Amino acid sequence: MDGLFKLLWDRVDTNARRAVDVYTSELEDFRAVAQEQRAKASMLDFAVLLRRREVELAADGASFTGKDLAILGQFGEERGSQGISLSSRRRVLDLHDVLTLREIHEAAGFNETHHVTEMIGWLAANGLAGQSAYAQGFLKGQKRSLPIVKRVQDLAVTLLSDVSVVPGFAESLNMRVADRYVIMVVRMSGTPLPASKEREKVIGALLESYAVPMMWREPDELVALIPCTDSEAAEERALGLARELATLVGRPCAPGAATGRVHALGDTVALARQISQVAPVEAVPRRLHLLADAFVELGVVQVPQVDEWLHGLAQRLENGPDLVATLDAFYRHDMNRLNTAGALHIHPRTLDYRFRRVRELVGMDPGSLQGVRVLSAVVARVLAGRWH
């Protein structure tokens, strides 16, 4: 062993200690684990062993052996069993790559071009196999130490972060990574909202009927990712999940959804969340609200002056007998008078009287073009509960 390889070998201990210091300073999970001296010593042992084997094998032009990969898997399993998160696992691998390149750069002299090329080439050819072995061990450790609810939420976070899922992770949860998902955000109304422990119980109950990635983003928001090969079937499944959630939490809910592809789900969940913010809150959701259902309200909330004007109309309608509920039923029944009256359990003449009151209060006929455009938006904003 000579040249760059000899220099890297001589610096293994120094470089390993610096690596562990970086991991514990940059990653909260690693910092917490390193509070226990034996765990920190294990981190250092791994950093030393890995660097030595990389230098030895690169100098000989050899690949990781089966024994090497098994050892990498054991260290990965140890990290997984210590409660290291998936995001920290991804980050520590990135940090290792950066530190390795820095170590090569620091050790390389002007005459070491050939060895630098050999070392970087070896890393490119063997790094993926090493990372895969470490990752599989990590998943094995996580499965033993973390409850399924936590791991399901980690999968949801990974997908919504638009990063690649560790091979085998979804399968360890009896799921699979789909190409497309219906992303549903369910907004809950009322108080008290589920506490942290209760949220875990709710997700556990939902998983019995819906084995899909899901997570709590806020105390009042649950996000579910429904695999989508058939849009209609996936949307129906999402609605069923929203209804079961409403029953479990005992709170009115507003589900909003959008469909997107893997590695572009960050924008999809943002749109679904916006839709849920303007969707009507119901004790048992009647439908899953999509962009086509909410585009008017999404535009309204972007212009405060328009929202304020609609709010003023809503306040005028409070002076009539159940006018908002009447208009809601009217538009839900495609403006059919008889069906609307039947749904409200009132006589058609009573319905006509209420429509006259609407005209008197806001100057618009509910069945006119202007009335449909304006009053349906008023109804949607009232039912979304955003003016309270």
C-alpha positions as CSV (number, residue, x, y, z in Angstrom):
1,M,0.0,0.0,0.0
2,D,1.5,3.3,-1.0
3,G,0.8,6.8,-2.1
4,L,-2.8,8.1,-1.5
5,F,-3.9,4.8,0.0
6,K,-1.1,4.9,2.6
7,L,-1.9,8.4,3.6
8,L,-5.6,7.6,3.9
9,W,-4.7,4.5,6.0
10,D,-2.6,6.6,8.4
11,R,-5.4,9.2,8.8
12,V,-8.2,6.6,9.5
13,D,-8.4,7.3,13.2
14,T,-8.4,11.1,12.8
15,N,-10.9,11.1,10.0
16,A,-13.2,8.6,11.8
17,R,-13.3,10.8,14.9
18,R,-14.0,13.9,12.8
19,A,-16.9,12.0,11.1
20,V,-18.5,11.0,14.4
21,D,-18.2,14.6,15.6
22,V,-19.9,15.8,12.4
23,Y,-22.7,13.2,12.7
24,T,-23.4,14.1,16.4
25,S,-23.3,17.8,15.8
26,E,-25.5,17.8,12.6
27,L,-28.0,15.1,13.5
28,E,-30.1,15.2,16.7
29,D,-30.9,11.5,16.6
30,F,-27.2,10.6,16.5
31,R,-26.5,13.2,19.2
32,A,-29.1,11.7,21.5
33,V,-27.7,8.1,20.9
34,A,-24.1,9.3,21.5
35,Q,-25.0,10.4,25.1
36,E,-24.4,6.7,26.0
37,Q,-20.7,6.1,25.8
38,R,-20.9,2.6,24.5
39,A,-23.1,3.7,21.7
40,K,-20.7,6.5,20.8
41,A,-17.8,4.1,20.9
42,S,-19.7,1.8,18.5
43,M,-20.1,4.7,16.1
44,L,-16.4,5.4,16.2
45,D,-15.5,1.7,15.7
46,F,-17.8,1.6,12.6
47,A,-16.3,4.7,11.2
48,V,-12.8,3.3,11.6
49,L,-13.6,-0.1,10.2
50,L,-15.4,1.3,7.2
51,R,-12.5,3.6,6.2
52,R,-9.9,0.8,6.7
53,R,-11.8,-1.6,4.5
54,E,-12.5,1.0,1.8
55,V,-8.8,1.8,1.6
56,E,-7.7,-1.8,1.7
57,L,-10.1,-2.9,-1.0
58,A,-9.6,0.1,-3.2
59,A,-5.8,-0.4,-3.1
60,D,-6.3,-4.0,-4.2
61,G,-9.1,-3.2,-6.7
62,A,-11.4,-5.6,-4.8
63,S,-15.0,-5.4,-4.0
64,F,-16.8,-5.7,-0.6
65,T,-17.0,-9.3,0.4
66,G,-20.1,-11.0,1.7
67,K,-18.6,-10.7,5.2
68,D,-18.1,-7.0,4.7
69,L,-21.7,-6.5,3.7
70,A,-22.9,-8.6,6.6
71,I,-20.9,-6.3,9.0
72,L,-22.4,-3.2,7.4
73,G,-25.8,-4.7,7.8
74,Q,-25.2,-5.4,11.5
75,F,-24.1,-1.7,12.1
76,G,-27.2,-0.6,10.2
77,E,-29.4,-2.8,12.3
78,E,-27.9,-1.4,15.4
79,R,-28.7,2.2,14.3
80,G,-32.2,1.2,13.4
81,S,-32.8,-0.4,16.8
82,Q,-31.5,2.7,18.5
83,G,-34.4,4.7,17.1
84,I,-32.5,6.7,14.4
85,S,-35.0,8.1,12.0
86,L,-35.1,7.4,8.2
87,S,-34.4,11.1,7.5
88,S,-31.3,10.9,9.7
89,R,-30.2,7.7,8.0
90,R,-30.4,9.4,4.6
91,R,-28.5,12.4,6.0
92,V,-25.7,10.4,7.6
93,L,-25.1,8.6,4.3
94,D,-24.9,12.0,2.5
95,L,-22.5,13.3,5.1
96,H,-20.3,10.2,4.8
97,D,-20.0,10.8,1.0
98,V,-19.1,14.4,1.5
99,L,-16.6,13.6,4.2
100,T,-15.0,10.8,2.2
101,L,-14.4,13.1,-0.7
102,R,-12.9,15.7,1.6
103,E,-10.6,13.1,3.1
104,I,-9.4,12.1,-0.4
105,H,-8.9,15.8,-1.3
106,E,-6.9,16.5,1.9
107,A,-4.7,13.4,1.5
108,A,-4.0,13.7,-2.3
109,G,-0.8,15.3,-3.5
110,F,-0.2,16.8,-6.9
111,N,1.3,13.4,-8.1
112,E,-1.6,11.3,-6.8
113,T,-4.0,11.7,-9.8
114,H,-3.9,8.0,-10.7
115,H,-4.7,6.9,-7.1
116,V,-7.4,9.5,-6.7
117,T,-9.1,8.2,-9.9
118,E,-8.8,4.6,-8.6
119,M,-10.3,5.5,-5.2
120,I,-13.2,7.5,-6.5
121,G,-13.9,4.8,-9.1
122,W,-13.9,2.2,-6.4
123,L,-16.3,4.2,-4.3
124,A,-18.7,4.7,-7.3
125,A,-18.7,0.9,-8.0
126,N,-19.0,-0.3,-4.4
127,G,-20.7,2.4,-2.5
128,L,-24.2,1.5,-3.5
129,A,-23.8,-2.1,-2.4
130,G,-22.5,-1.0,1.0
131,Q,-25.3,1.5,1.4
132,S,-27.9,-1.1,0.5
133,A,-26.5,-3.6,3.0
134,Y,-26.6,-0.9,5.7
135,A,-30.1,0.1,4.8
136,Q,-31.5,-3.4,4.9
137,G,-30.0,-3.9,8.3
138,F,-31.4,-0.5,9.4
139,L,-34.9,-1.5,8.4
140,K,-34.5,-4.8,10.3
141,G,-33.5,-2.9,13.4
142,Q,-36.4,-0.4,13.0
143,K,-38.9,-3.2,12.6
144,R,-37.8,-4.6,15.9
145,S,-37.7,-1.3,17.8
146,L,-40.3,1.0,16.4
147,P,-44.1,0.5,16.4
148,I,-45.8,0.1,13.0
149,V,-47.7,3.4,13.3
150,K,-44.4,5.3,13.6
151,R,-42.9,3.4,10.6
152,V,-46.0,4.0,8.5
153,Q,-45.7,7.7,9.2
154,D,-42.0,7.6,8.3
155,L,-43.0,6.1,5.0
156,A,-45.5,8.9,4.4
157,V,-43.0,11.6,5.3
158,T,-40.5,10.0,2.9
159,L,-42.9,9.9,0.0
160,L,-44.1,13.5,0.6
161,S,-40.5,14.7,0.8
162,D,-40.0,13.5,-2.8
163,V,-37.0,11.3,-1.9
164,S,-36.5,7.7,-2.8
165,V,-37.9,5.1,-0.5
166,V,-35.4,2.5,0.9
167,P,-35.9,-0.7,-1.1
168,G,-38.0,-3.1,1.1
169,F,-39.3,-0.5,3.5
170,A,-42.8,-0.4,2.1
171,E,-42.9,-4.2,1.8
172,S,-41.9,-4.5,5.5
173,L,-45.2,-2.7,6.2
174,N,-47.2,-4.9,3.8
175,M,-47.5,-2.0,1.4
176,R,-45.9,-1.1,-1.9
177,V,-44.7,2.1,-3.5
178,A,-47.1,3.1,-6.2
179,D,-46.3,5.3,-9.2
180,R,-49.3,7.6,-8.5
181,Y,-51.2,8.5,-5.3
182,V,-54.4,10.3,-4.4
183,I,-53.1,12.6,-1.6
184,M,-55.9,13.4,0.8
185,V,-55.7,16.0,3.6
186,V,-58.5,15.8,6.1
187,R,-59.0,18.9,8.2
188,M,-60.8,18.4,11.5
189,S,-62.9,21.0,13.3
190,G,-63.9,21.5,16.9
191,T,-62.2,20.9,20.1
192,P,-60.5,19.2,21.8
193,L,-58.4,17.8,19.0
194,P,-56.7,14.4,19.4
195,A,-53.7,14.4,21.6
196,S,-50.4,12.8,20.5
197,K,-51.2,9.3,22.0
198,E,-54.7,9.4,20.7
199,R,-53.5,10.2,17.2
200,E,-51.3,7.1,17.2
201,K,-54.3,5.0,18.2
202,V,-56.4,6.5,15.5
203,I,-53.8,5.7,12.8
204,G,-53.6,2.2,14.2
205,A,-57.3,1.7,13.9
206,L,-57.3,3.2,10.4
207,L,-54.5,0.8,9.3
208,E,-56.7,-2.2,10.1
209,S,-59.0,-1.1,7.2
210,Y,-56.7,1.0,5.1
211,A,-53.1,-0.2,4.7
212,V,-51.8,3.0,3.2
213,P,-49.1,5.5,4.2
214,M,-50.6,8.2,6.5
215,M,-49.5,10.8,9.0
216,W,-50.5,13.7,11.2
217,R,-49.2,17.0,9.9
218,E,-50.9,19.2,12.5
219,P,-53.2,18.4,15.4
220,D,-56.1,19.1,13.1
221,E,-54.8,17.5,9.9
222,L,-54.3,13.9,8.8
223,V,-52.7,13.1,5.4
224,A,-53.3,9.8,3.7
225,L,-51.6,8.5,0.5
226,I,-53.9,6.3,-1.5
227,P,-52.2,4.2,-4.3
228,C,-53.9,5.2,-7.6
229,T,-54.2,2.9,-10.5
230,D,-57.9,3.7,-11.0
231,S,-58.7,7.3,-10.1
232,E,-62.4,6.7,-9.3
233,A,-61.6,3.6,-7.1
234,A,-58.8,5.4,-5.2
235,E,-61.0,8.5,-4.6
236,E,-63.8,6.3,-3.3
237,R,-61.3,4.6,-1.0
238,A,-60.0,7.9,0.3
239,L,-63.6,9.1,1.1
240,G,-64.2,5.9,3.1
241,L,-61.0,6.6,5.1
242,A,-62.2,10.2,5.7
243,R,-65.5,9.0,7.0
244,E,-64.0,6.4,9.3
245,L,-61.6,9.1,10.6
246,A,-64.5,11.4,11.4
247,T,-66.2,8.6,13.3
248,L,-63.0,7.8,15.3
249,V,-62.2,11.4,16.3
250,G,-65.8,12.4,16.7
251,R,-65.2,15.7,15.0
252,P,-66.5,17.2,11.8
253,C,-64.1,16.9,8.9
254,A,-63.3,18.5,5.5
255,P,-61.4,16.2,3.1
256,G,-59.5,17.7,0.2
257,A,-57.5,15.7,-2.3
258,A,-55.3,15.9,-5.4
259,T,-53.5,13.2,-7.5
260,G,-49.8,13.2,-8.3
261,R,-46.8,11.1,-9.2
262,V,-44.0,9.9,-6.9
263,H,-41.2,12.4,-6.6
264,A,-43.6,15.2,-7.2
265,L,-45.9,14.7,-4.2
266,G,-44.8,17.8,-2.3
267,D,-46.7,20.0,-4.6
268,T,-49.6,17.6,-4.7
269,V,-50.0,17.6,-0.9
270,A,-49.8,21.4,-0.8
271,L,-52.8,21.6,-3.3
272,A,-54.8,19.0,-1.3
273,R,-54.2,21.0,1.8
274,Q,-55.4,24.1,0.2
275,I,-58.6,22.3,-1.0
276,S,-59.2,21.0,2.5
277,Q,-59.0,24.5,3.9
278,V,-61.9,25.7,1.7
279,A,-63.9,22.4,1.7
280,P,-67.1,22.2,3.8
281,V,-66.8,20.7,7.3
282,E,-69.3,17.9,7.9
283,A,-69.9,15.4,10.7
284,V,-69.7,12.6,8.1
285,P,-68.1,13.8,4.8
286,R,-70.5,13.4,1.9
287,R,-67.8,13.6,-0.8
288,L,-64.1,14.0,-1.4
289,H,-63.4,17.5,-2.6
290,L,-61.1,17.9,-5.6
291,L,-59.8,20.9,-7.5
292,A,-62.9,20.9,-9.8
293,D,-65.1,21.3,-6.7
294,A,-63.1,24.1,-5.0
295,F,-61.3,26.2,-7.7
296,V,-63.7,29.1,-7.1
297,E,-63.1,29.2,-3.4
298,L,-59.3,28.7,-3.9
299,G,-59.4,31.9,-6.0
300,V,-61.5,33.7,-3.5
301,V,-59.2,33.2,-0.5
302,Q,-56.3,34.7,-2.6
303,V,-58.2,38.1,-2.8
304,P,-59.1,39.3,0.7
305,Q,-61.4,42.0,-0.7
306,V,-63.6,39.4,-2.5
307,D,-63.6,37.2,0.6
308,E,-64.7,40.2,2.7
309,W,-67.5,41.0,0.3
310,L,-68.8,37.4,0.3
311,H,-68.6,37.5,4.1
312,G,-70.9,40.5,4.1
313,L,-73.4,38.7,2.0
314,A,-73.3,35.8,4.3
315,Q,-74.0,38.0,7.3
316,R,-77.1,39.4,5.5
317,L,-78.4,35.9,4.9
318,E,-78.3,35.3,8.6
319,N,-81.5,37.5,8.8
320,G,-83.5,34.8,7.0
321,P,-84.9,31.4,7.9
322,D,-82.1,28.8,7.3
323,L,-81.2,30.5,4.1
324,V,-77.6,29.2,3.8
325,A,-78.8,25.6,4.4
326,T,-81.6,26.1,1.9
327,L,-79.2,27.4,-0.8
328,D,-76.8,24.5,0.0
329,A,-79.5,22.0,-0.6
330,F,-80.7,23.9,-3.8
331,Y,-77.3,23.7,-5.4
332,R,-76.6,20.2,-4.3
333,H,-79.8,19.1,-6.0
334,D,-78.9,20.9,-9.2
335,M,-81.4,23.6,-8.6
336,N,-84.4,21.2,-8.7
337,R,-87.1,22.8,-6.6
338,L,-89.1,19.7,-5.8
339,N,-86.0,17.6,-4.9
340,T,-84.7,20.5,-2.8
341,A,-88.0,20.9,-0.9
342,G,-88.1,17.2,-0.3
343,A,-84.6,17.1,1.1
344,L,-85.4,20.0,3.4
345,H,-88.8,18.5,4.4
346,I,-90.6,21.7,3.5
347,H,-93.4,22.7,1.1
348,P,-92.3,24.0,-2.3
349,R,-94.1,27.3,-1.5
350,T,-92.0,27.6,1.7
351,L,-88.9,27.1,-0.6
352,D,-90.2,29.9,-2.8
353,Y,-90.6,32.2,0.2
354,R,-87.1,31.6,1.3
355,F,-85.8,32.4,-2.2
356,R,-87.7,35.7,-2.1
357,R,-86.0,36.5,1.2
358,V,-82.6,35.8,-0.5
359,R,-83.5,38.3,-3.2
360,E,-84.6,40.9,-0.7
361,L,-81.5,40.5,1.4
362,V,-78.7,40.3,-1.2
363,G,-80.4,41.4,-4.4
364,M,-79.8,38.2,-6.3
365,D,-82.0,35.4,-7.6
366,P,-80.5,32.0,-6.4
367,G,-81.3,30.5,-9.8
368,S,-79.8,33.3,-12.0
369,L,-76.3,33.1,-13.4
370,Q,-75.1,35.7,-11.0
371,G,-76.8,34.0,-8.1
372,V,-75.3,30.7,-8.8
373,R,-71.8,32.1,-9.1
374,V,-71.9,34.3,-6.1
375,L,-74.2,32.5,-3.6
376,S,-72.7,29.1,-4.2
377,A,-69.3,30.6,-3.2
378,V,-70.9,32.2,-0.1
379,V,-72.4,28.8,0.9
380,A,-69.1,27.1,0.4
381,R,-67.2,29.6,2.6
382,V,-69.8,29.4,5.3
383,L,-69.7,25.6,5.4
384,A,-65.9,25.6,5.4
385,G,-66.1,27.4,8.8
386,R,-63.4,29.8,7.9
387,W,-65.3,33.0,8.9
388,H,-65.9,32.1,12.6
